[in-house]
């Protein structure tokens, strides 16, 4: 099913706006692993993540006219749709704060280093980057990014003062950046 | 604004990951527009995060693509209305997740402006419709009035026609009735060429006159019919000329008569005939 050729980002956008199903199929092949990874990380359940991904691609198809190139790249836009949809699902399923924390704790893939990495990026050795982030650095990023936690919630989970959440977050992201540069 | 300080304050990282307040987020949007350095810093963090996300990429189940494409085909057949991309619901103490979803900013003022414009448009449309309907109403009203007039004139025409018909039928009945005697009265030597006819039933005594050919009398004068029995003239009433004279006119009942005569008298009739003013006369046969 993988397309033999590639589209530039603007060709992709044009094609989607013209409701070209071939372009959509290409978009799915190219981006579904990343987006599925996000949904899976948020929901921690393959069946829920599949439903979520369906919803996300339907939204991309229907709402492409609302995408504004000047505000960010297409991938960023799709990523935000995925994150928002998944976090909405998470909340609608009445996951409590404790449950969110539980999910993070149970996420063996992330914290044991046994990563389910997409083959196209695995060869870059990125999995090693994750191992070098401290557990706290990963958790603070994941709670905010994947669980939509607030500063207060993060402060409670990590038992750190509210005032230091933002500083820790910044340090975690800077660390992530430095590790990415090594690749 | 000290851009470098702003960039290194940590707000950019927290903005991208979604940990800033709404006020901070608005400030950030302004800074991004005003300072290319800020935009570049935001983009860099965004890309780091995306690389991180890519590391956790995973192939979705194989059948999912087909499911989505099938739904898409159904959807294209029956186009669903656009639904806005839902934002994560933020409770009061929560700070909303940063949202890059392009939004059409609609301020309350703008909404009022749209509402006012819509209301005004509706008002104008309504006024136009009112004028159109009022004109139409007037037209209809005058059409209705003229139809009523027509109807009234048809009704009166019908009345007069049915009256004429009834009259004609009465005349026809008399003509068919063998009891009626028809007496043709011819002009006296002074009034050659004029004619009137009497229709008389000796049993019922009903008497009619048909003034076929009598000259129009002066305004103050009127014709009067006389029944003549043994040389005596008995008044049988006055009758009209002109339009009514085209039909049979009922006059006074006549008991016996050997002859009939018509004289010209003063209006309303006379007790005895003015004999030199006799116009027509005719004898009753047998």
Interface residues (C-beta under 8 A of the other chain):
Chain A: X1 X19 X21 X24 X25 X28 X29 X32 X33 X34 X36 X37 X38 X40 X41 X46 X49 X50 X53 X54 X57 X58 X59 X61 X62 X63 X65 X66 X67 X68 X71 X72 X75 X76 X77 X79 X80 X81 X83 X84 X85 X87 X88 X91 X110 X115 X116 X117 X118 X120 X121 X126 X127 X129 X130 X141 X144 X145 X148 X150 X151 X152 X153 X154 X165 X166 X167 X169 X170 X173 X174 X176 X177 X180
Chain B: X10 X11 X13 X14 X16 X17 X18 X19 X44 X45 X46 X48 X49 X50 X51 X52 X53 X54 X55 X56 X57 X58 X59 X60 X61 X64 X65 X67 X68 X69 X71 X72 X73 X75 X76 X80 X82 X83 X84 X85 X86 X87 X88 X89 X93 X94 X95 X97 X98 X99 X100 X101 X102 X103 X104
